[in-house]
Structure formats: structure tokens, C-alpha cells
Amino acid sequence: MAEPRVGRFVRDSAGVFGAQMLATGLGVGTSVITARMLGPHDRGLYQLLTLLPITLSNFVKLGIPQANVYFMRRRGASGSDVASHSLWLAFGLGGGLALACYLARGWLLAHFLKGAPPITVIPVLVLLPFVLLQGFFSAVLQAEERFREYNFQQVAPTVLGLVGMAIALVWLRTGLAGAIVIQTLVVVGVTVWLALRVHRTAPLRLTWRPELARDMMTFGSKSYLQTLASTLHFRIDQYMIGFLLDPVQVGFYAVATNLALLLLRISDATGTVLYPRLAAAGERDAHAQTSAVCRHTLFITVLVALGYELFGGLAIRLLYLILTRNFTSRNRQEVNIVAAGAALAINVGLNWVLIPRWGIAGAAVSTAVSYSTAALILLVVFARESGYGIAKTLFIGRADLDGYRQLAARMRGLAPAPAD
């Protein structure tokens, strides 16, 4: 990447990472309030209920977020057309899924939401179209590289959620039902704001272009299988803990998982900024950018994670996150599908065996093994297709270190001189 582009990439990545860390910090405050005011059992149910629309939405996303970025960046599709299609699809697919889940609410309550008040299921299902629309519209902002607004919609829900939980749980003492209602209002409000921001540069119209929709669905169908398998792989352990154990254990496992995932924010931030750039780049340039981002992200994560005993597993996951962006940007999602499918199968199989024997520690072992398998598949295929060896992709070299020294020198030059 040319120097100005590198500088903007670093700035955008740092901005996304900073927003994610701020959201994480605020989320810790919300977690403290919910844990203290709801207790272990209801805190576990709160975790499962709030994850439900996020998890279910992946069954009907159909790869539209990835298609939005790909078609706007590589195919030059109109942002207005893409955003308008997103609006139709979000409410059509999300509304249909919400109705189906409402009819099956008895089964959900009996098997995965044990002990949850039935009234809490309704506001959770209402969120489905809005969760879909957030994902679709966030991809439009990502394609347009409007990362300030992208970051705001990441932070705003945690700010509003923290304030809302303090009012609902500490002041009004509304319990689990009140916490779920607050979460619903926050998501709906942020989605409406996001729609207004997208409408400013990509006007929403009640139009439908069948040829564009068909092409986007064709591309998205490949990403759909990959993202569905990846999301299930990422979340299935918590649902299996709820199924095989109880909501109390889900609450404990969620705390440990959230702490372990803090470092993954680095790779998620770089991957978010990297994907639209890869989609607009030629194949050779895309490989070069991916290799560089992989090794620099791994290096920075190592520095941040020194002494962190879970580093090994986190390094594997960050490679998984970044490499999948490369294959998606080149319409090679079949590689991601194989990796995610293998990881999901391993995770489910090991969870089924280990959770009854070792509890939540078994779920952690399953996650580590399955992510390692997926990352190895992606890394081997990327090295073979790109011509960049595994060492070149994972480890920084002398030229990279020189770049860090030059950056440090520039930063020292910008710093004010110390007072006498």
C-alpha cells in the first residue's frame, strides 16, 4: 500500500479498534450491573436471550453484508440501490423468521431458554429485522469507508445500554423482563439512526432491481454458508452449555469468553477496514495487503498480549478473522466454508463429549482445537495461492521493523519539546 493509504489504513483501524475497546469497557459496566442485579441464573438467561436474535439472524443474512461491500467496491453498484435492497430484505427475511420462531417459542423455552419468562421472548424476536438491518447498513458504511459513523453505531448501544440498565435494574428494579425491554429499545433506536445516516448519501427508495438482487444473492449465498458456519462455531458452545448444563454455567462462561476475546478486537478492527480495500484491489495487491496485515496484526497482538496465558488461542483466531476477508474479497468463499464447516463439526463433536465431563472448561478446549483447525486450513491455502509463504505471512522482517522505527521517529518529531 502507498504511504498515504497506509496512514489512512492505520488511522481507520485504530479508530475502529478504539471504538470497540470503548464499547467493550462500557459493556463491562453493563455486565457488572446485570450480574449483581439479576444473579447468576437470570444473568445466564439474559446472555442467551440477547444472543438469540444475533444468532438467528445469521440463518437469513444470506451473505448480504459481504455482498454489499463487494458490489459497491468491486462492481461499482449504486449505494442507493444496495441500501434499498437491504431495507426490503431485512424486514422481509427478519419478519418471516421472527414469526416462525414465535410459533416455535415453546420448543425454544423448553430446550435452550430454560426458566425464561415467556414474555421475554417477544421483544427479543421483534429485534430480528432490526439486527439484520444494522448488519446490512453497517456494510454500506464500511464500503463507503465512513468509519466515524461506523464506530458511532458500535459505541452508542453500549452507552445507551449502560444508562438504561442502571435505570431499569438499579432504580426501577424491573428484573430480567425490564433488562430485555431496554435492550430492545436500544437496538431499535440505533437502527433508526443508522438508517437516517445511510439515507443521506445512499437515498432509500422503494425500488427493486431484479438483476442486481440476483447477482448479490448469488455472491452472498457463498458468504452465507461461511458466515453461518462461523457464527454457529463462535456461539454454539454457549447454547450447548445451556442445553447440557444450565443458565448459571452460561453466565460464568460468558464472562470468561468476553475477557478472552478482548485481544481479538485488534484483528477485527483491521479486518473491518481491510475488507473494502481488498474488494477494490487486484488479486496480487490483495495478497500483499493481506500478508502484511496478518504479520503486523500478529506482532502487535503479541506485544499487547505478553504474559496473557490465553494468547495462543487468540493468535489462531485473529489469523482466522483476517484470512477469511482475503478469500471473500476474491469471491473464493468456498475456502472459508470448508474451514468454518470443519471447525463447526469439530466444535460440536468435542462439546458434546467434553462439556458433560469437564463443564465449561471442556467448551474452552473444544473452541481452541476447532479454531486451530480452521486457521491452519486458511493459512495453508492462502500461502499456496498467494505465493507468500507461511513465515512471510506470520512473522515481521527487518523491513517491517524499519517501518516501525520510522513511525516512532515521526511521532517523536510531532511531539512537543519538553519545557525547561
Phi and psi in degrees as a GROMACS rama.xvg file:
@    title "Ramachandran Plot"
@    xaxis  label "Phi"
@    yaxis  label "Psi"
@TYPE xy
-63.823  159.908  ALA-2
-55.9312  -49.2996  GLU-3
-60.0978  -38.0797  PRO-4
-67.9358  -37.1462  ARG-5
-62.538  -44.7004  VAL-6
-60.9358  -42.7613  GLY-7
-68.3502  -38.4457  ARG-8
-60.4472  -45.911  PHE-9
-62.7712  -43.849  VAL-10
-63.665  -45.7335  ARG-11
-65.3244  -42.1943  ASP-12
-63.1417  -43.1524  SER-13
-63.1158  -37.6694  ALA-14
-65.2807  -44.9273  GLY-15
-63.6317  -44.3774  VAL-16
-62.2217  -44.0187  PHE-17
-61.1572  -41.2426  GLY-18
-64.2947  -41.0335  ALA-19
-65.637  -40.1433  GLN-20
-68.2307  -37.8762  MET-21
-63.2129  -44.4342  LEU-22
-62.109  -39.115  ALA-23
-64.5314  -44.1533  THR-24
-61.5861  -43.8378  GLY-25
-65.5151  -35.4351  LEU-26
-63.1909  -32.2946  GLY-27
-62.5606  -41.5432  VAL-28
-60.9288  -42.7182  GLY-29
-63.6166  -40.2398  THR-30
-62.5378  -39.436  SER-31
-63.0196  -44.5164  VAL-32
-63.7466  -47.7529  ILE-33
-66.5368  -37.335  THR-34
-66.5946  -42.4248  ALA-35
-74.2634  -36.8641  ARG-36
-90.0367  -25.0146  MET-37
-98.744  -26.2944  LEU-38
83.3023  165.689  GLY-39
-57.386  -43.332  PRO-40
-65.9965  -53.9885  HIS-41
-70.866  -27.7248  ASP-42
-65.8622  -38.346  ARG-43
-65.0141  -40.279  GLY-44
-65.8352  -38.9918  LEU-45
-60.1708  -41.7516  TYR-46
-61.2532  -46.3222  GLN-47
-66.3655  -41.7265  LEU-48
-67.033  -41.4972  LEU-49
-73.6269  -26.8191  THR-50
-75.9922  -23.5699  LEU-51
-57.6656  -51.9494  LEU-52
-65.4902  -32.3021  PRO-53
-65.6031  -44.5787  ILE-54
-69.7326  -47.2051  THR-55
-64.7806  -34.6337  LEU-56
-61.093  -26.8805  SER-57
-68.647  -18.6689  ASN-58
-73.2577  -19.8087  PHE-59
-125.213  10.7453  VAL-60
-67.1167  -31.524  LYS-61
57.3839  25.0347  LEU-62
71.3212  16.6387  GLY-63
-63.9208  -41.1633  ILE-64
-57.5218  -44.4011  PRO-65
-66.3026  -39.0014  GLN-66
-65.538  -37.5537  ALA-67
-58.2186  -47.8693  ASN-68
-66.1597  -45.9962  VAL-69
-61.9446  -45.8267  TYR-70
-75.0407  -31.8768  PHE-71
-74.1436  -35.3135  MET-72
-88.7491  -43.6338  ARG-73
-95.3307  -34.8138  ARG-74
-98.9812  -7.19888  ARG-75
69.7107  26.8725  GLY-76
-67.3797  148.911  ALA-77
-65.0425  131.952  SER-78
-61.0127  -34.5557  GLY-79
-64.6729  -43.7078  SER-80
-64.8236  -43.6118  ASP-81
-64.0054  -45.1118  VAL-82
-66.4148  -38.8483  ALA-83
-65.183  -42.6108  SER-84
-61.028  -38.8919  HIS-85
-60.9522  -40.3268  SER-86
-62.6467  -49.1452  LEU-87
-58.1555  -48.2306  TRP-88
-66.622  -39.4526  LEU-89
-61.9338  -47.4553  ALA-90
-79.4434  -30.2505  PHE-91
-70.0847  -52.458  GLY-92
-71.1914  -44.026  LEU-93
-65.5574  -41.8139  GLY-94
-64.5766  -41.0043  GLY-95
-64.092  -41.5383  GLY-96
-66.8947  -39.5119  LEU-97
-60.3136  -41.854  ALA-98
-64.7084  -43.8244  LEU-99
-61.789  -42.1005  ALA-100
-69.6715  -33.6529  CYS-101
-64.4062  -39.7283  TYR-102
-67.1308  -26.3465  LEU-103
-101.573  18.9717  ALA-104
-62.8998  -31.7253  ARG-105
-61.697  -41.7581  GLY-106
-67.0689  -41.7579  TRP-107
-62.0578  -43.6651  LEU-108
-67.1698  -32.7726  LEU-109
-77.0615  -32.1751  ALA-110
-108.198  -37.0435  HIS-111
-118.558  -21.5851  PHE-112
-117.783  50.304  LEU-113
-59.5052  120.664  LYS-114
89.6309  -1.96822  GLY-115
-75.3894  136.725  ALA-116
-61.4999  131.555  PRO-117
-54.0777  -30.9562  PRO-118
-64.5072  -24.1362  ILE-119
-73.6836  -18.0767  THR-120
-71.4982  -34.2172  VAL-121
-62.2902  -53.898  ILE-122
-63.2171  -29.717  PRO-123
-65.6146  -42.8847  VAL-124
-72.1379  -30.1239  LEU-125
-59.0931  -28.7845  VAL-126
-70.7949  -18.3678  LEU-127
-54.3485  -51.2206  LEU-128
-61.396  -34.6436  PRO-129
-73.0049  -37.8809  PHE-130
-63.1852  -42.1581  VAL-131
-62.1322  -45.2307  LEU-132
-64.8997  -36.6998  LEU-133
-60.1494  -45.7859  GLN-134
-63.4043  -41.7416  GLY-135
-67.8099  -45.7989  PHE-136
-72.5735  -32.702  PHE-137
-61.5193  -34.8173  SER-138
-67.2778  -32.8065  ALA-139
-64.938  -45.0834  VAL-140
-61.1941  -39.5022  LEU-141
-63.5068  -43.6112  GLN-142
-63.8275  -35.5531  ALA-143
-85.8505  0.829466  GLU-144
55.2244  40.5989  GLU-145
-95.5222  70.5789  ARG-146
-78.2426  -19.1817  PHE-147
-65.1717  -46.217  ARG-148
-69.2411  -37.7824  GLU-149
-57.6808  -43.5727  TYR-150
-68.2672  -38.4523  ASN-151
-60.7834  -42.5132  PHE-152
-73.2587  -10.1571  GLN-153
-82.8914  -37.0045  GLN-154
-86.5759  -38.5283  VAL-155
-53.3014  -44.6612  ALA-156
-61.0014  -34.1466  PRO-157
-73.6399  -35.558  THR-158
-64.8531  -50.8229  VAL-159
-64.4668  -37.6003  LEU-160
-64.6717  -41.3119  GLY-161
-62.1604  -46.2839  LEU-162
-65.7875  -44.2672  VAL-163
-63.4291  -41.2267  GLY-164
-66.8512  -36.9309  MET-165
-61.5248  -41.9305  ALA-166
-69.7669  -48.3481  ILE-167
-70.4336  -42.6848  ALA-168
-94.2672  -41.0546  LEU-169
-83.8213  -43.8042  VAL-170
-87.3764  -55.1676  TRP-171
-86.6541  -16.8108  LEU-172
55.0988  51.4288  ARG-173
-86.3593  -10.505  THR-174
75.2289  -160.306  GLY-175
-59.4517  -43.4494  LEU-176
-61.2836  -41.6912  ALA-177
-65.4638  -38.5563  GLY-178
-62.7801  -39.8222  ALA-179
-68.5068  -38.9565  ILE-180
-63.9989  -42.2831  VAL-181
-60.9848  -45.1432  ILE-182
-59.3894  -40.2849  GLN-183
-64.1922  -46.2569  THR-184
-62.5385  -38.5395  LEU-185
-64.1591  -47.7346  VAL-186
-63.9088  -43.6356  VAL-187
-62.0462  -45.4344  VAL-188
-62.0856  -44.4133  GLY-189
-67.1447  -35.1918  VAL-190
-65.7018  -41.0671  THR-191
-62.4139  -44.3439  VAL-192
-59.5376  -43.7474  TRP-193
-62.2221  -41.0713  LEU-194
-62.3067  -39.6763  ALA-195
-65.9251  -38.6119  LEU-196
-68.0938  -41.8495  ARG-197
-63.958  -39.718  VAL-198
-61.277  -25.4721  HIS-199
-64.5119  -39.3675  ARG-200
-109.649  -17.5833  THR-201
-132.299  78.032  ALA-202
-52.1853  131.452  PRO-203
-81.6565  128.453  LEU-204
-129.716  154.116  ARG-205
-87.0603  53.5821  LEU-206
-117.497  161.85  THR-207
-144.466  117.345  TRP-208
-101.357  102.83  ARG-209
-56.8509  -38.6515  PRO-210
-68.0447  -40.5915  GLU-211
-67.4078  -43.2064  LEU-212
-60.4934  -41.7154  ALA-213
-63.7414  -44.6413  ARG-214
-65.0438  -41.2871  ASP-215
-66.2368  -38.8509  MET-216
-68.1522  -35.0312  MET-217
-64.4422  -48.3094  THR-218
-64.1486  -45.5869  PHE-219
-64.9387  -27.3686  GLY-220
-61.602  -32.746  SER-221
-71.8092  -45.403  LYS-222
-65.2644  -30.7627  SER-223
-59.4134  -48.5284  TYR-224
-62.7147  -40.0021  LEU-225
-66.7152  -49.7637  GLN-226
-68.7385  -33.7154  THR-227
-63.8814  -48.2855  LEU-228
-62.8995  -40.5645  ALA-229
-65.2303  -43.6414  SER-230
-67.3126  -43.0677  THR-231
-62.13  -41.1304  LEU-232
-60.0959  -40.1172  HIS-233
-71.7056  -34.4471  PHE-234
-108.121  -16.0776  ARG-235
-61.8002  -29.9752  ILE-236
-62.9382  -37.7445  ASP-237
-68.854  -37.4914  GLN-238
-71.5744  -34.4071  TYR-239
-70.691  -33.6763  MET-240
-63.7467  -43.1482  ILE-241
-63.5169  -35.1066  GLY-242
-76.2497  -44.3033  PHE-243
-88.5388  -25.8935  LEU-244
-116.984  -109.6  LEU-245
-160.47  166.809  ASP-246
-60.1781  -28.0065  PRO-247
-59.477  -45.9305  VAL-248
-66.032  -32.4576  GLN-249
-61.6402  -42.6754  VAL-250
-61.0444  -45.1183  GLY-251
-63.9527  -43.8584  PHE-252
-65.8216  -36.3215  TYR-253
-63.1966  -39.5487  ALA-254
-62.4371  -47.4613  VAL-255
-63.5115  -41.5683  ALA-256
-64.2828  -43.0237  THR-257
-63.017  -37.4388  ASN-258
-67.0237  -41.7306  LEU-259
-69.0904  -24.6748  ALA-260
-88.3843  -1.40562  LEU-261
-57.8797  -43.0744  LEU-262
-69.682  -22.8324  LEU-263
-68.2913  -13.2561  LEU-264
-61.1455  -29.2624  ARG-265
-63.6699  -51.54  ILE-266
-69.5786  -32.513  SER-267
-65.842  -39.883  ASP-268
-65.2662  -47.7182  ALA-269
-65.8966  -37.1311  THR-270
-66.3342  -37.1045  GLY-271
-62.5489  -43.7477  THR-272
-75.4346  -32.2499  VAL-273
-71.3072  -39.1142  LEU-274
-56.5061  -50.8595  TYR-275
-63.3345  -28.9753  PRO-276
-69.7907  -40.9417  ARG-277
-65.2268  -38.9332  LEU-278
-64.2322  -26.8211  ALA-279
-94.6603  -2.79448  ALA-280
-100.13  160.23  ALA-281
-71.9797  166.097  GLY-282
-62.7718  -42.9032  GLU-283
-63.8269  -43.7459  ARG-284
-66.3457  -36.5099  ASP-285
-62.9267  -42.4728  ALA-286
-62.7202  -43.5579  HIS-287
-62.4994  -44.1926  ALA-288
-64.4205  -42.0656  GLN-289
-63.1946  -45.2464  THR-290
-60.5359  -45.3524  SER-291
-63.5712  -45.4496  ALA-292
-65.618  -38.3783  VAL-293
-58.6346  -52.1614  CYS-294
-71.276  -35.9758  ARG-295
-70.2542  -40.0037  HIS-296
-64.9924  -41.6664  THR-297
-63.2634  -42.3386  LEU-298
-62.0659  -47.0688  PHE-299
-64.8375  -39.2219  ILE-300
-65.1622  -38.2815  THR-301
-60.519  -44.4477  VAL-302
-61.7766  -43.1798  LEU-303
-69.9033  -31.715  VAL-304
-97.3495  8.65497  ALA-305
-56.686  128.155  LEU-306
87.2633  -7.34951  GLY-307
-83.8729  114.8  TYR-308
-67.7986  -18.5322  GLU-309
-92.9321  11.2168  LEU-310
-55.9322  -41.3224  PHE-311
-54.0265  -49.8498  GLY-312
-64.7344  -35.8328  GLY-313
-68.3149  -38.0215  LEU-314
-61.9114  -40.7901  ALA-315
-60.8164  -43.4361  ILE-316
-69.9448  -35.8803  ARG-317
-67.3532  -35.925  LEU-318
-62.6616  -41.0407  LEU-319
-59.2388  -45.8685  TYR-320
-63.5675  -43.4991  LEU-321
-74.7177  -43.7225  ILE-322
-65.134  -33.1653  LEU-323
-62.6058  -31.8744  THR-324
-64.1735  -37.3471  ARG-325
-62.3529  -48.6648  ASN-326
-67.0392  -38.1684  PHE-327
-65.6885  -40.307  THR-328
-64.9663  -21.6252  SER-329
-105.35  13.7832  ARG-330
58.8697  39.818  ASN-331
-118.297  44.261  ARG-332
-65.918  -14.5955  GLN-333
-61.216  -29.6531  GLU-334
-67.4562  -44.3036  VAL-335
-61.8735  -37.9031  ASN-336
-63.5487  -45.2495  ILE-337
-61.8482  -46.0467  VAL-338
-64.2976  -47.1246  ALA-339
-67.8539  -39.2973  ALA-340
-63.8159  -43.1453  GLY-341
-63.1558  -42.9327  ALA-342
-64.0627  -42.1872  ALA-343
-62.9087  -45.3203  LEU-344
-61.0642  -44.0504  ALA-345
-64.52  -42.7229  ILE-346
-64.1651  -45.402  ASN-347
-63.9133  -45.1138  VAL-348
-62.1629  -46.8752  GLY-349
-68.5051  -38.639  LEU-350
-59.7704  -42.1394  ASN-351
-61.7619  -33.0627  TRP-352
-87.2001  -42.9562  VAL-353
-87.3881  -33.3996  LEU-354
-61.5914  -45.9594  ILE-355
-61.8322  -27.1554  PRO-356
-89.5349  -44.0276  ARG-357
-114.268  -0.40723  TRP-358
69.5268  -142.211  GLY-359
-68.9882  -22.0591  ILE-360
-64.5849  -34.9007  ALA-361
-64.4502  -36.9539  GLY-362
-64.7204  -37.2307  ALA-363
-65.5166  -40.8714  ALA-364
-63.896  -42.7267  VAL-365
-60.4172  -43.2674  SER-366
-63.1592  -43.0874  THR-367
-62.1996  -44.3662  ALA-368
-67.2449  -43.4143  VAL-369
-69.1052  -41.5338  SER-370
-65.4765  -37.1819  TYR-371
-61.6632  -40.8438  SER-372
-63.2625  -47.2444  THR-373
-62.8146  -44.4356  ALA-374
-63.4325  -38.547  ALA-375
-64.3249  -41.8362  LEU-376
-60.5533  -49.0008  ILE-377
-63.632  -41.757  LEU-378
-65.9726  -42.7309  LEU-379
-64.4125  -44.7683  VAL-380
-67.1676  -41.994  VAL-381
-61.6626  -44.7382  PHE-382
-61.5419  -38.7732  ALA-383
-70.5713  -41.6776  ARG-384
-79.3274  -32.3619  GLU-385
-89.5787  -24.7654  SER-386
84.9861  -3.94662  GLY-387
-90.2874  118.126  TYR-388
-64.8687  168.523  GLY-389
-61.5714  -43.1785  ILE-390
-62.7517  -40.9682  ALA-391
-63.3619  -32.8874  LYS-392
-80.3472  -32.0952  THR-393
-95.8289  -31.551  LEU-394
-119.921  135.136  PHE-395
-74.7512  152.753  ILE-396
-114.165  -169  GLY-397
-63.0853  -41.8733  ARG-398
-61.8837  -37.6035  ALA-399
-65.072  -43.1939  ASP-400
-63.9793  -37.584  LEU-401
-60.2977  -39.2667  ASP-402
-61.9553  -40.3522  GLY-403
-64.889  -40.0638  TYR-404
-64.8526  -40.0266  ARG-405
-65.3021  -39.9993  GLN-406
-63.2566  -43.3942  LEU-407
-62.3146  -39.0288  ALA-408
-64.6037  -41.8469  ALA-409
-63.8462  -39.3424  ARG-410
-66.2679  -37.9783  MET-411
-65.2293  -36.563  ARG-412
-66.9988  -30.492  GLY-413
-82.0066  -18.4864  LEU-414
-74.3748  143.275  ALA-415
-67.9301  146.094  PRO-416
-67.6651  144.201  ALA-417
-66.3224  145.156  PRO-418
-70.4523  147.023  ALA-419
